[in-house]
């Protein structure tokens, strides 16, 4: 009987150890709606269901939160609709530490085109901004967020930030 309990304990421990290894290596991507962002200057911030758009006549700057469980952001994917052919919709990932020191990713602009600034609903016209990881010194503690610029209204067409997907390291 003791051998039976011992065998069950060993089996349970092995399963627990194996499952913890799987969990440790599984990515924990998070997707946020555009409405999680807040305006930081310019433009006119407008909520549109779960996304946001700029209904103003000047570009709008926004800040978007990033919640992470891992040590950092390996990539951010932003779905946007740029309906202004004269202004870029662009975003960067910012990693900031409590002292105010910050690091930024490369900027990734999306340029409006005829196919992306029409009057139609999103459909397949949305574009994807893929932002790279921020280079940080080893074990540098930071919190992360995105900063984006959304173009102004163009001939009655609004540029939108639809969603953000964050991939963790």
Phi, psi and omega in degrees: 000320179297320179298323179296314179294321179297315179298319178295319179296317179295316179298314179298319179295320178295316179297316179298315179297315180297318181291327179291326177293321178295316180296324182291332182260356180280135177287152182235065180293145179233136178243131180243145173286156178303331182292353176285344181280162177227152180286146176236355177164148176071173175056196178223107184290122181228128175277139179222090189058246181263352180254179177231157173215165179259113178261010181268173182264005174232156177302149182245131175264139179225160175235135184235130182288152174230118176257129181223151177258335184274197184274348180179182179261123178270335180191147172235135180242120185245124176267128185223165171229106181263106183255017177241111183287351183258351181226144179271142167267123185220156179217157171223153171266133178244130173246119185235141176257168185299337180281351181099353175290134179222158180231147182231154175279173172293147178284146181228092183276153172243127181263132178297143178226170179307319184286341184255352180244023175289178183277351185294167176290173186309304182046230180261010182280352181290153178248161180241126172264126177248115183258133181284172177294156174272131178281123182233151170298156181305135176054034179276113184286125181220165163244153189238154174201167176252145170240129182228156172239124180253127182300161177287168178298144180227114181049042179081003180257131184257142174270137187241150163251115188271306182201165178228130173244126181252127175256132185260158175267000000 
